[in-house]
Amino acid sequence: MVFRLSDSKLSEMSIISSQLRQCLVVGNEAPVAKSDEVAAAGSRFLASFQQGLELVRRPAFDRSSILLKNIIKANETERLTSYFNAGCINANDGSQNLTKLRTCVLSLQSLVNTGAKTILIELEGLLEDVIRVVEAANEYLLPSQDEDINDRLMREVTIAKKEETASSDSGRPELTDYATMMGIIYSMIKQDSVMQEKIVSALNLKLTSRELETYCTMWSLRPFIDDEIMHQAWSFIP
């Protein structure tokens, strides 16, 4: 038996698949692509912060070293002697490194406070459209109240699933499949953004090398982003 979708169902499917396409496909303007760019830029700034902090905390050379004293004696100049007496640390380098650290932190703060939050706002706009489509499919509207947008979406999806007919056996993604995928993508990116914000707020000169390495690894790995789910989302795009 061949199941045919009604005109209204086709229209709903067209709208909701378009929302998923906007989320994934619209070049560098797609929220998912912009989220990847924020993560990549943040990794660079975080690595630069890590490098700068290690340089700032680099211990001075041991001035009691016989080897160093012999090197100074063999190549003695006023400049080299001053450098040795300062513990082989250049004061200007220290100042430049501190400036570099501040720049990295400010850049990271801009990424999470502006870039990441803008992406979430864009995704929430797409989700609002998806919710309206699913509500229309359910043939009634509910007040939004003060409910999390993803919770609203999942509530509507649950209702819509009960109404879906045997046409779901066609092997094609259903309306609720598209809506659920949008909700999952939003949830993953939101959790990733929250993690990034916590990492940036934790940055300071007292961090241990191990703590900072953990932050760099977590930022780079993006543990809340499931690649398999993202591949599945792409498979929904005709």
N, C-alpha and C positions, 0 to 999 in steps of 0.2 A: 504494500500500500504506500502511495506517495502522499506525504503531508505537505500542504501548501500554506504558506503564511498569509494572513490577512493583510490588507493594505496598511492598516494601523500598526500591525506587528512589524511589518517591513519598515515602516517609518521610524518606529521606536528603535529597531535594530540598527538602522542607518545612523540615527543620532548618536546612539551610545557607542557604536564602533568608531564614529568620528571623534568622540571624546577620547577614546583610547589612543587613536591615531595622533591626536594633538599632544597627548601625554608623552608619546614615544618617538614620533617620526618627524616632526616639523623642524628638521635640521638642528642647528645650535640653539634654536628658540624653544625646543621641547623641554619641559621641566626635568625629565629624566636626564637629558643631555647636559643641561645646566647644572644639575646635581653632581654629575660626574666631573664637570669642570671645577666646581667648588672643591670637591674632594681632592682633585689633582693639584690645584693651586695651594690648598691647605697643606698637603703633604710636603710641597716644596718649602713653604714658609716654616713649617714645623721642623724640617730637617735643617734649615738654616739657623733656626733658634737653637737647636741641639748643638750644632757645630760651634756657634758663637758662645754658648754657655760653657762648653768644655774649654774653650780658649780662655775665657775670663777666669775660670777656676784652675787653670793650669798652674801647678806649683812652680815656685821659683827654683832655679838651679841651685844645687848645693855649692855655696861659695867656698866651702872647705875642701872641695875636690882638688886633689893634687894635679890631676890631668888638666882641669880647667885653668888652674893657676899657671901651669906650664905653657898652655896655649896662649894665655894673656901675656905672659912674659916674653914669649917668642914673637908676638905680633902686637906689642904694646903701642897703643895710641890713646889719646885722651878720651876719644869717643868710645873705644872698646872698653877702657877701664871704667868709665861711667856706667856703661851698659852692664858690666860684670858686677859693679857695686850695687846696682839696682836689682840684682837677682836675675839678670838676663831677661828682664821684662820691660818692654817699651811702653811708657805711660800713654803715648798717643794711641797705640794699638788697643790698650785697655778701654780708652774712651770711645774709640771707634766701634769696638765690639759691643759695648753697652748701648750705643746708638743703634747698632744693627739689631740687637735683641728687642729694643723698644719698637723699632720699625716692624719687625716680624710679628710681635704681639698685636700691634695696631692693625696690621694687615689681616691677621687671623680674626680679630674682633669684627672687622668690617665684613669679612666673608660670612661669619655666622649670624651677625646682627642684621645684615642687609641682604646679601646674596641668598643664603639658605632660607631666611624667612620669606623673602619674595617668592621663592620657588614653592614654598608651602601654601602661600596665599593663592598662587596660580592653580595649584593642584586642588585646593579647596573650592575654587571657582568651577573647575571641571566637575568635581564631585557633586556640587550643588545642581549642576545640569543633569548629571546622571540620576540623582535622587528624584528630580522632577519627572524624568522619563519613567522611572520605576514606579513612582506614585501614580502616574497616569496609567500605566499598565495595570496597576492594582485598582484603578478606577475610583480612587479617593485621595484626598490630601490630608496630611496630618500637620498640625502646627509644629514648627521646628523647636520651640521652647529653648531651653539652655542645654541642649544635648550635644555631645561630641558629634561632629559631622560623620565620622566613620561609624559610630554607633547607629546613627540615623540610617545610614546606607545599609548596614547589615540587617537592621530591623525590616526595612523595605524589601531587601532581597529574600529574607526568610518568608515573608508573606507571598512574594511573587513566585517563589519556588513551589509553593503549595498549589498555585494556579496553573503552572505549566502543564501542558498536555503531553500526550504520547509523541508529539513532534520532537521532543527532546531526544528521542532514540535515533534521530537522523544523523548523529555524529557531528553536527555543526555546533559551535559554541552558542549557547542560549543567551537571552537577555541578561539573566542572572549571572551567567559566567563572566560576561563583560563587566557587569557592575561589581561583582566580587573581586575581579582582577584589579579594577581601578582602586578599590578600597585597600587591597593588600599592598599595592604599589605605594599609595599614600602613606600607609602605616609604616612601611619599611623606610621610606625616605624621612618621615618624621622622626623615627627612632634614631636614624643615622644623624640627623641634625641635632637632636638632643645630646647625643654622645659627643659630637663635635663641640657643642657649646660648653659642655662640662669640662672637656679637655682644655679648651682655651681659657676658661675661668680658673683653671688650676695652675696655669703657667706662672712660675716665679723663679727667682734666682736660687731658692733653697731646695729645689727639686733634686733628688738624687739621680745619678746617671741611669740607674735601673728604672726608676719611675718614668723618666723622660723617654727611654727606649720603649717602654710599654705603651705610652701614649702614641708614639710614632707608629708602632706596629698596629695598634687598634685603628688608628685613623686610616692607615693604608689598606688594611684588610676589609674594612667596612662590614663587620660581622652581621649587621642587621639586613644587609642587602643579599637576598638569595638569588644567585645567578640562574638557577633552574627555573624559578618563577618568572624571572625576566625573560628567559628564552621562551617560556610558555606564552607570555604576554605577546611577544613578537609573532608567535604562530597564529594569534587571533587576527592579525592584520592581513587582509586579503591582498 
